[in-house]
Amino acid sequence: MGFERPLLGEPYLLTPGPLTTSLATKQAMLRDWGSWDADFRALTAELRRRLLAMIGDVDGAFECVPMQGSGTFCVEAMLGTLVPRQGKVLVLANGAYGLRAAQTLRALGRAHTVIDKGDYLPPRGEEVGAALDADPAITHVLAIHCETSSGILNPVEEIAQATYARGRKLLIDSMSAFGAVPTDLRTLRYEAIVSSANKCIEGVPGFGFVLVRRSELEAAKGNSHSLSLDLHDQWTVMEKTGQWRFTPPTHVVAAFIEALHQHAAEGGVAGRGARYANNRDVLVAGMRAAGFETLLDERWLSPIIVTFFCPADPNFSFPAFYELMKEKGFLIYPGKLTAVESFRVGCIGHLDADVMRAVVAAATRSLAEMKVASAAPAPHVLGERAKLVA
């Protein structure tokens, strides 16, 4: 497949979504659709069917429930609908999105507890098992598949094993990993998994989706705190009518269908994941050669986004660096860590290794323009990382 440059001199979006999309995906939004029309209902049915196939739902035990709004809307819908009001959630946090899930549960009035691993490390299965053994009131575990504030790819397989060995239920926020990292039900057990149109499928923002075990949906009637975010009600109406309950993002759905076709043509999850992993490898090797250091130890680097420490050189300023990178055609992400200064570069979207090499060259030129002599972080930062990952 070809990787054309963005239109009209637009920059590449090196972010974990929204991201750079193909011309064909953009063109799919040029038609207007009637939200009640049979043609649009067929689009909705197709996206539901294709997403279920992506997780290997061979026995038909799962349902796909698309939901208007951002990914956070869908995470709240999942938690508010599937966790009973008397339930309790163990939240596994190692960055901003795990902590946001805990914040959501507080707003919902759902009991919860948090394992917070900080910025550098993933939650491990034995920790989950110990927490569940210590608190029989916990009914659900929430895991973040890829924590995009750091770029950690969390070990959801061992988390699932620990969860189900103790008779609890796993919910996965796979917002930025779904479609590029395997989530096949034949090798990974969960009750629900949530993602968004504008991540690894390479669509545009406007809706997300929850893939959920039908038995969980059937048991969830009346759980939701919200009219708009009630997954059970959204599913019931879609099953009866093929329609969304409230105004759907019609153009976004049409773009998503085109993006799904491109995803399949690339080889599905395996093909998309391989391109992203190659993007990461080219980026990391080039940035390290330029003197930058990654936040994470090698084994936890995801193919989604990479966090780099900011240089310690006093001439370095992230706002200035950001603008210089933008001038060269690349939008990067500021850091989202609690302890150290950092920035992030996404590996996903309609781009390839050639783009990543251009990113490295742009970063090198930007440092020279800022008169930054070295991209290395402060020694104490590397020392702290070494202590934590040892």
C-alpha atoms as one frame of an Amber mdcrd trajectory, in Angstrom:
protein
   0.000   0.000   0.000   1.174   3.534  -0.695   1.793   6.178   1.939   1.022
   9.491   0.318   1.923  12.699   2.067  -0.828  14.560   3.953  -2.927  16.934
   1.891  -2.133  20.617   1.357   1.082  20.579   3.345  -0.653  19.288   6.475
   1.779  17.941   9.079   2.059  14.285   9.993   0.261  13.640  13.284   2.728
  11.669  15.383   0.173  11.140  18.120  -1.793   8.160  19.469  -4.973   9.449
  17.724  -6.227  11.538  16.065  -3.647  10.467  13.542  -2.687  10.824   9.912
  -5.293   9.154   7.689  -5.181   8.017   4.070  -6.631  10.010   1.212  -9.222
   7.267   0.623 -10.397   7.546   4.243 -10.757  11.305   3.895 -12.633  10.926
   0.620 -15.114   8.538   2.228 -16.479  11.503   4.200 -17.569  13.432   1.093
 -21.014  11.789   0.931 -23.943  12.703   3.161 -25.883   9.841   4.752 -29.378
   9.582   6.206 -29.014   8.192   9.699 -32.222   6.124   9.413 -31.663   5.029
   5.826 -31.085   1.374   4.963 -27.739   2.185   3.344 -26.404   3.686   6.556
 -27.850   0.858   8.655 -25.860  -1.484   6.412 -22.666   0.445   7.253 -23.379
   0.063  10.967 -24.003  -3.654  10.563 -20.773  -4.058   8.611 -18.613  -2.291
  11.181 -20.120  -4.387  13.981 -19.541  -7.602  12.052 -15.966  -6.765  11.061
 -14.933  -5.755  14.574 -16.292  -8.982  16.057 -14.355 -10.958  13.459 -11.209
  -9.098  14.507 -11.340 -10.642  17.999 -12.053 -14.155  16.726 -15.601 -14.392
  18.068 -16.095 -17.789  16.457 -18.872 -18.958  18.784 -20.886 -15.734  18.557
 -20.694 -15.018  22.296 -19.834 -11.321  21.906 -21.630  -8.207  20.717 -20.227
  -4.991  19.256 -21.788  -1.801  20.589 -20.587   1.405  18.913 -21.059   4.574
  20.965 -20.923   8.228  19.929 -18.170  10.382  21.430 -14.506  10.092  22.336
 -12.756   7.058  23.711 -13.252   8.295  27.259 -17.024   8.329  26.645 -16.800
   4.640  25.751 -14.681   3.726  28.771 -17.249   5.425  31.003 -20.058   3.625
  29.175 -18.312   0.272  29.730 -17.670   0.897  33.420 -21.052   2.457  34.131
 -22.992  -0.295  32.380 -21.050  -3.478  33.110 -19.999  -2.870  36.721 -23.019
  -3.310  39.022 -23.648  -0.496  41.455 -22.631  -2.816  44.281 -19.531  -3.995
  42.399 -15.913  -3.071  43.032 -13.127  -2.556  40.501  -9.396  -3.118  40.811
  -7.848  -0.473  38.534  -4.364  -1.236  37.224  -2.669   2.111  36.637   0.737
   3.044  35.293  -0.053   6.396  33.781  -2.738   8.959  33.092  -5.346   6.656
  31.571  -5.471   4.202  34.436  -5.793   7.143  36.801  -8.555   8.587  34.597
 -10.447   5.310  34.894 -10.251   5.601  38.676 -11.510   9.175  38.408 -14.405
   7.918  36.288 -15.316   5.309  38.863 -15.308   7.966  41.580 -17.709  10.057
  39.500 -19.921   6.996  38.985 -19.970   6.187  42.677 -18.485   2.715  42.075
 -16.206   1.233  44.713 -12.671   0.735  43.489  -9.069   0.321  44.504  -5.911
   1.120  42.537  -2.553  -0.525  41.971  -0.433   2.413  40.811   2.888   1.396
  39.267   4.053   4.907  38.375   5.499   5.826  34.997   8.064   3.104  34.302
   6.627  -0.320  35.066   3.631  -2.518  34.183   1.315  -4.219  36.663   2.145
  -7.930  36.817  -0.063 -10.958  37.210   1.229 -11.894  40.641   0.394  -8.418
  41.967  -3.118  -8.677  40.588  -3.540 -12.110  42.140  -2.365 -10.890  45.542
  -4.744  -7.918  45.455  -7.684 -10.130  44.529  -6.813 -12.645  47.244  -6.705
  -9.824  49.794 -10.079  -8.311  48.830 -12.941 -10.687  47.995 -15.245  -7.688
  47.373 -13.494  -6.957  44.065 -15.680  -8.097  41.165 -13.827  -6.641  38.173
 -10.291  -5.795  37.087  -9.656  -2.927  34.667  -6.434  -3.081  32.651  -5.033
  -0.514  30.223  -3.697  -2.410  27.219  -1.242   0.281  26.088  -0.692   3.179
  28.499  -0.091   5.974  26.020   1.125   8.489  28.584   4.339   6.414  28.695
   4.036   3.933  25.836   4.019   0.821  28.044   2.405  -2.249  26.508   0.947
  -3.951  29.554   0.978  -7.774  29.937  -2.765  -8.349  29.648  -2.385 -12.113
  29.140  -0.908 -12.713  32.590  -3.343 -10.219  34.102  -6.224 -12.194  32.576
  -4.863 -15.470  33.922  -4.619 -14.062  37.448  -8.087 -12.536  37.217  -9.972
 -15.600  36.004  -8.064 -18.004  38.245  -9.827 -16.200  41.074 -13.273 -16.040
  39.514 -13.260 -12.306  38.707 -13.950 -10.460  35.440 -11.548  -8.504  33.241
 -12.347  -5.288  31.364  -9.695  -3.949  28.971  -9.167  -0.391  27.786  -7.442
  -1.162  24.476  -7.974   2.324  23.148  -4.648   2.751  21.392  -3.698  -0.914
  20.863  -6.786  -2.564  19.358  -6.270  -3.391  15.710  -2.477  -3.608  15.920
  -1.910  -5.763  19.026  -3.639  -9.174  19.245  -6.868  -9.346  21.270  -8.062
 -12.734  20.025 -10.514 -14.431  22.364  -8.900 -17.794  21.667  -5.746 -16.691
  23.502  -6.941 -13.849  25.758 -10.012 -13.924  27.997 -12.001 -10.805  28.909
 -15.607  -9.714  29.356 -15.296  -6.479  27.393 -12.729  -4.517  25.447 -13.048
  -0.905  24.336 -11.390   1.139  21.606 -11.984   4.085  19.295 -12.358   4.809
  15.578  -9.327   7.080  15.385  -6.588   4.785  16.642  -5.017   1.710  15.030
  -7.853   1.212  12.551  -6.820   4.676  11.245 -10.270   6.247  11.095 -11.233
   9.718  12.293 -12.613  10.825  15.694 -16.306  10.643  16.481 -17.177   7.284
  17.998 -15.766   4.345  19.875 -16.927   0.793  20.415 -17.214  -1.822  23.129
 -16.877  -5.510  22.268 -18.645  -7.249  25.107 -19.811 -10.716  26.079 -23.548
 -10.953  25.405 -24.262 -12.506  28.799 -22.677  -9.477  30.474 -24.836  -7.105
  28.438 -27.984  -9.048  29.213 -27.213  -8.868  32.938 -26.445  -5.138  32.805
 -29.956  -3.754  32.300 -30.515  -0.876  34.724 -26.888  -0.583  35.821 -26.069
   2.579  33.904 -26.013   5.975  35.573 -26.563   7.654  32.204 -29.111   7.746
  29.414 -26.606   8.561  26.674 -23.900   6.146  27.858 -26.088   3.101  28.500
 -24.480   0.277  26.518 -27.370  -2.087  27.233 -29.918   0.318  25.818 -27.725
   1.185  22.807 -27.335  -2.537  22.061 -31.030  -3.287  22.493 -32.059  -0.558
  20.052 -29.423  -1.574  17.496 -30.548  -5.183  17.670 -34.177  -4.205  17.097
 -33.776  -1.477  14.484 -30.201  -1.486  13.165 -30.051   2.183  14.142 -28.150
   4.234  16.689 -30.383   5.595  19.466 -29.309   9.186  18.927 -27.745  11.037
  15.980 -24.765   8.997  14.761 -21.538  10.474  13.332 -22.490   9.370   9.810
 -19.432  10.642   7.948 -17.119   9.182  10.581 -18.767   5.767  10.252 -18.341
   5.872   6.468 -14.655   6.759   6.892 -14.263   3.935   9.398 -15.650   1.386
   6.956 -13.077   2.495   4.380 -10.361   2.306   7.053 -11.487  -1.232   7.955
 -11.126  -2.271   4.317  -7.587  -0.880   4.262  -6.823  -2.637   7.553  -7.895
  -5.983   6.082  -5.910  -5.364   2.876  -2.760  -4.753   4.949  -3.079  -8.137
   6.607  -5.338  -7.318   9.556  -3.978  -7.078  13.066  -0.730  -8.879  12.210
   0.033  -6.713   9.189  -0.851  -3.446  10.879   1.083  -4.392  13.994   4.163
  -5.335  11.977   4.261  -1.941  10.241   3.872  -0.090  13.524   6.578  -2.206
  15.176   8.939  -1.420  12.313   8.071   2.272  12.638   8.970   2.075  16.336
  12.233   0.251  15.731  13.379   2.751  13.098  12.355   5.695  15.295  13.999
   4.393  18.478  17.246   3.423  16.758  17.492   6.809  15.058  16.643   8.859
  18.119  19.078   6.918  20.285  21.794   7.463  17.679  21.003  11.183  17.943
  21.533  11.005  21.726  17.935  10.761  22.995  16.957   8.215  25.639  13.662
   6.325  25.902  11.688   6.324  29.116  11.096   2.592  28.998  13.226  -0.479
  29.171  13.336  -2.345  25.824  10.911  -5.114  26.765   8.032  -2.733  27.574
   8.228  -0.506  24.473   4.928  -0.612  22.598   4.533  -0.272  18.818   2.071
   2.562  19.444   3.947   5.517  20.930   7.409   6.094  22.416   8.260   8.450
  25.256  11.650  10.176  25.207  13.275  12.110  28.029  13.805  15.794  27.303
  17.476  16.785  26.952  19.078  18.261  30.049  20.904  20.899  27.979  19.778
  24.338  29.259  19.178  25.494  25.680  16.445  22.889  25.237  12.845  24.053
  25.549  10.020  21.710  24.614   7.701  24.494  23.334  10.476  25.700  21.015
  11.284  22.131  19.953   7.603  21.498  19.233   7.337  24.549  16.973  10.519
  23.643  15.105   9.216  20.124  14.507   5.887  21.551  13.346   7.676  23.806
  10.861   9.286  20.659   9.446   5.945  18.912   9.048   5.582  16.870  12.233
   3.236  17.291  15.190   4.583  15.465  18.245   3.017  15.067  21.685   4.061
  16.688  24.951   4.927  14.372  27.802   2.363  13.225  30.328   4.622  11.929
  33.074   4.443  12.901  36.705   8.135  12.953  37.615  10.305  13.969  34.646
  10.173  16.163  31.546   9.462  14.170  28.414   7.840  14.168  24.995   6.165
  11.469  22.916   6.296  10.389  19.290   3.544   8.187  17.893   4.270   5.264
  15.563   0.692   4.745  14.342  -1.289   6.224  11.496  -0.927   6.220   7.718
   2.865   6.434   7.708   5.856   4.158   7.359   9.546   3.795   8.197  10.557
   6.486   5.692   8.458   8.970   7.648  10.100   7.884  10.895  13.545   8.448
   9.410  12.423  11.929   8.407  11.233  12.506  11.989  14.686  11.651  13.322
  16.331  13.985  10.821  13.918  16.785  11.768  14.610  16.280  15.473  18.369
  16.382  14.868  18.102  19.600  12.854  15.826  21.157  15.457  18.345  20.517
  18.232  21.068  22.138  16.139  18.866  25.180  15.533  18.288  25.451  19.287
  22.049  25.124  19.873  21.485  22.040  22.036  24.844  20.299  22.287  23.533
  16.994  23.642  20.142  15.245  23.629  21.008  13.266  26.761  18.759  13.627
  29.821  20.071  14.461  33.264  22.117  11.601  34.773  19.813  11.313  37.800
  16.888  10.579  35.472  18.656   7.553  33.999  19.709   6.489  37.461  16.120
   6.567  38.671  14.997   4.522  35.680  17.723   1.956  36.285  16.694   1.535
  39.926  13.036   1.053  39.060  13.485  -1.481  36.266  16.164  -3.499  38.047
